[in-house]
Amino acid sequence: MSSPSKDKPRLTEQEKKNNHIASEQKRRQAIREGFDRLANTVPGMEGQGRSESLVLNATIEYMKQQIAEYKDNMRQLHAAGIDTSDLEIPHLDPPDDGVDSPVGKSN
């Protein structure tokens, strides 16, 4: 019995190159689609350019706003004496620590 790899003809250099080009195009398309989905998710991106920098900066600002809103809501619930243990998000700083956002922190 011969192994399956011996039965397959080896790829030519041109076939390898074409496979690489196709893989790279697929990777780039996936990135473009991801940025499009992100831009469609972030409020205020309608009618804006779709440069990666613009989308990422708008996303960071949106997330900072969302985190600040979450922390403010948590503070209000704590002040009202409501148990928020089921609402807490572990990777965010506690709502009463005085830190605005974990986004952009340097270690």
N, C-alpha and C positions, 0 to 999 in steps of 0.2 A: 504494500500500500504506500502510496506517495502522500506527503502532507499537502494540505490545501494551498499553503503558501508557495509550494513548488509548482503547482498547476497554474497559478496566476502569472501572466506575463508581467515583467517589471514595467513600471511607468517610464515613459521617455522624459527627458528634461523638459520638453514643451508641455507635456501632460502635468508634470509636477508644478510647473509655473502657472498653468491655467487653473489648477486646483487651488493653488495659493491665492491667485487673484480672486477667484470666486469666493473663497473663505473670507478674504479681507473685505470684499464688497458686502458680504452677508453681515459681517461684524459691524461695518460702518452703518449699514441700513438699520440694524438693531439699535445702535446708539442714536441715530436720527429719530427713530420711532419712540425711543425712550424720552428724548428731549421734547418731542411733540406731545407725548402724554403728560409730561411734567408741566409744560407750558399751558396745556389745556386745563390742568388741575389748579394752577396758581391763579388766584383772582388778580385782575389787572393786566394780564398778559395778552388779552384780546387786542388784536391790531398791532401788537409790538413785533419787532423783528425777532427772529428765532436764533440769534447767535447763542452759542453755548454759555458765554460769559453773562449775557443778559438774563438768560433763563436761570442760571445758577444763582446770580445775585438776587433776582426777584424771589427765588425759592427760599434763600437764606432769610431775607427780610420777612417773608410771609411766615416762616417757621418761628422766627423771633417773636412776631406778633402773636402767633398761636400759643407759644410757650408763656408769654407774659399774660395773656388772657386766661390760660389755664391756672397759672399761679395766683392771679387775682381772684378767680373763682374759688380756688381752694382756700385762700385767706378768708374770704367772706363766709364760706361754709364752716371753717374752723371757728371764726368769731361768733357764728350763730350756734356753736356747740354741736354741730352735725358731724357724725363719724364719717370720715372720708377715706378710711383705710382701704376700701374696695375701689376707690377712684384714683389712688396714687399711682404714678408711673415711676417705677424704680430707677430708671436711668436719668431722670430729671432731678435737679437739686430740690431739697425740701422747700415748700412755698414760703417759709419764714426765714430763709437764710440770707436775704439781702442781695442775692446774685440774680441778675436779670436773665441770663441765658447761658446754657452750656455751649451754644453754637459759637464757634470761633475762638474758644479758649485755647491758650497754648499751655503745654505742659512743661 
